[in-house]
Amino acid sequence: MATPDIRIIWEDLNEELYKFIWSNIKDEQISKDIHQEVFLKIHSKIHQLKHTSKITSWAYQITRNTIIDYYRKENQKKIPLTYIDIPEEETHNFEYKNLTNCINQKIQKLSLKHKEAILLTSFKNYSQKDLAKYLNISYSGTKSRVQKAKEILKNNILDCPNVESDSNGKLLDFENN
């Protein structure tokens, strides 16, 4: 597989990605800096792209992660949770994909504070100490919030009629309906 030419990616996505960054940052200089950083990352990681057909979504994922990194570095109070993608394993297993979609929907229905706790600790690799600092709350408060979020999510998933679990709440099977 040939590696895509970075100039073609620049021509195709330059303006689109800048507008996306600007819509999330609202500061011209910072947006330009992030835009440049995104293309440096694209250029340095292009060899890791397995399917050139996914280049646009891959570039947007790099952009979203760079925006999140900016917010994290600036230690701002709110990372826009709408831009945290919940990863799905690339698989041809139809049931796994449906279970992943079910879990993603259940996460989206959590309260903002519980969704934030799940997304940042499970998908953005925040430790509970990092999350406590980010939220400006106590470590014990953060631990409680994460535990409560996981408990609510687990119960919501186990309440689905097509999910089978044992008496301890361990997922045994998922039937696609």
Sequence and secondary structure as in RCSB ss.txt:
>XXXX:A:sequence
MATPDIRIIWEDLNEELYKFIWSNIKDEQISKDIHQEVFLKIHSKIHQLKHTSKITSWAYQITRNTIIDYYRKEN
QKKIPLTYIDIPEEETHNFEYKNLTNCINQKIQKLSLKHKEAILLTSFKNYSQKDLAKYLNISYSGTKSRVQKAK
EILKNNILDCPNVESDSNGKLLDFENN
>XXXX:A:secstr
     HHHHHHHHHHHHHHHHHHHH  HHHHHHHHHHHHHHHHHHGGG S GGGHHHHHHHHHHHHHHHHHHHTT
 S   GGG        S HHHHHHHHHHHHHHHTS HHHHHHHIIIIIS   HHHHHHHHTS HHHHHHHHHHHH
HHHHHHHHTSTTEEE TT  EEEE   
